[in-house]
Amino acid sequence: MRKISAWAAMIAVPTLVAGIHGMSWRHVPELSWTFGYALALLLLAGASFALWRAFRRSGWL
C-alpha cells in the first residue's frame, strides 16, 4: 500500500501541472518569457525527483 501511495503522489505532481497549463487562459506568464515552459518542466522534474528520493529514503519504495 505504501508503494502504491508513493507512486500515486509522484504521478499527481505532473498531472496537476498539466491540468493547470492545459487551461485556456488569456494571460499565461510563460508565454512572455522565452524559457517559461522549460522552467516549468524543470520544476516538474525536480519535484517528482524530490518525492522519489524522499520516498526512497523512507523505505516506501
Secondary structure, 3 states (H helix, E strand, C coil): CHHHHHHHHHHHHHHHHHHHHCCCCCCCHHHHCCCHHHHHHHHHHHHHHHHHHHHHHHCCC
